[in-house]
């Protein structure tokens, strides 16, 4: 997929990076985010890593990167909420600390905002290029997206994508409760219930295996489905 060049939206982007046991990739992904030619801030939240990630971040000494530490492991959703509490940009995006998603996609995600076509933008892996995703992962993602569309009357292709770009004030105004990987369905449910226009753009994605450190598995699909059902009728 060819790189996208933004026409220059005058906004500041807050990039929130939740981290748990990512010592092999955390420094590299921060470097990739810093290399993106946008006005941005980088907010890293370490969720009590035990593999050495914490020590890498403590010695980062980078004035362009704000780092916060959880004193005990709380889950990805909790780490994202901590990051949101410290974000100051006009828009926020979540960046996983591995190398599955490419930060050079940020201008592509901002483009519908520039054209005033969207309130929120999702980076869709299924509209773009996917490498190394297993059949189980594909089926699980498709099922959860289908359930989202049936419950909320939308037509998304990738509800579970990490790349969700939204106004900071909108995200900070949501009452988010999820502490783990059910953050994705919860935030989608609450954005849709607020009537937000979600536009998808194609992105590149390269999945890693559990041997390489992937933490989400098929078992996380059950709480995600329950989350979609619950928030359709409450909160």
Buried (B, 14 or more C-beta within 10 A) or exposed (E): EEEBEBEEBEBBBBBBBBBBBBBBBBBEBBEBBBEBEBEBBBBBBBBBBEBEBBEBBEEBEBEEBBBBBBEEBBBBBBBBBBBBEEBEBBBBBBBBBBBBBBBBBBBBBBBBBBEEEBBBBBBBBBBBEBEEBEEEBBEBBBEBBEBBBEBBEBEBBBBBBBBBBBBBEBBBEBEBBBBBBBBBBBBBBBBBEEEBEBBBBBBBBBBBEEEEBBBBEEEBBEBBBEBBBBBBEEE
